[in-house]
Amino acid sequence: MSVPSDMMVTVTATDADTAAAMLSYSGNVSSCASLTGAVTTVRCPQRAQYTGRATVRDPDGNEDSVTFSFGPCQTGSTDF
């Protein structure tokens, strides 16, 4: 049986003509959770490699996305 654990996903984005508070964040991590902000804690069972995708959108409709992955009991951070 896999025990779920928390993983904090932090998305850092900048936009030259938009304040950070005006950016919207969305995405998900495999089948575990949805990303709802710049920082989201997801809870996933420790049994597999998980893939995620985060999208940041400004009020003008411009957006960019990034994919990432992490495995069971993995710590650290990755810059994209």
C-alpha positions in Angstrom: 0.0 0.0 0.0 1.4 3.4 -1.0 1.3 6.1 1.6 0.5 9.6 0.2 2.8 12.4 1.0 2.8 16.1 0.3 4.9 17.8 -2.4 5.0 21.6 -2.7 4.9 22.7 -6.4 6.2 26.3 -6.8 5.9 28.0 -10.2 7.9 31.3 -10.6 6.9 33.5 -13.5 7.6 37.1 -14.5 5.9 39.3 -17.1 7.5 42.6 -18.2 4.2 44.4 -18.4 2.0 42.6 -15.8 2.2 42.6 -12.0 2.8 39.2 -10.5 -0.5 39.3 -8.7 -2.3 39.6 -12.0 -1.0 36.3 -13.4 -3.2 33.2 -13.2 -1.9 29.7 -12.6 -3.4 26.4 -13.6 -2.3 22.8 -14.3 -2.1 19.4 -12.7 0.1 16.6 -11.5 -0.8 13.3 -13.1 -4.0 12.1 -11.5 -3.1 13.5 -8.0 -4.1 17.1 -7.9 -4.8 20.4 -9.7 -2.5 23.4 -9.5 -4.3 26.5 -8.5 -1.7 29.1 -7.8 2.0 30.0 -7.8 2.4 27.6 -4.8 0.3 24.5 -4.5 0.7 21.5 -2.2 -0.2 18.3 -3.9 -0.7 14.9 -2.2 0.3 11.9 -4.2 0.9 8.2 -3.2 4.6 7.3 -3.1 4.5 4.6 -5.8 5.4 6.1 -9.2 7.0 8.8 -11.2 4.5 11.7 -11.6 4.4 14.2 -14.4 2.9 17.7 -14.1 2.2 20.6 -16.3 1.8 24.2 -15.1 0.4 27.1 -17.2 0.7 30.8 -16.4 -1.6 33.3 -18.2 -1.6 37.1 -18.1 -4.8 39.2 -18.4 -4.1 39.7 -22.1 -4.4 36.0 -22.7 -0.7 35.4 -23.3 0.4 32.1 -21.7 3.3 29.8 -21.2 3.5 26.3 -19.9 6.1 24.0 -18.4 6.2 20.3 -17.7 8.0 18.7 -14.8 8.3 15.4 -13.0 9.2 13.9 -9.6 9.4 10.5 -8.1 8.6 8.9 -4.8 10.4 10.5 -1.8 12.2 12.9 -4.1 13.3 16.3 -2.7 14.9 19.3 -4.2 13.9 21.8 -6.8 14.1 22.2 -10.6 14.3 25.5 -12.5 12.7 25.7 -15.9 
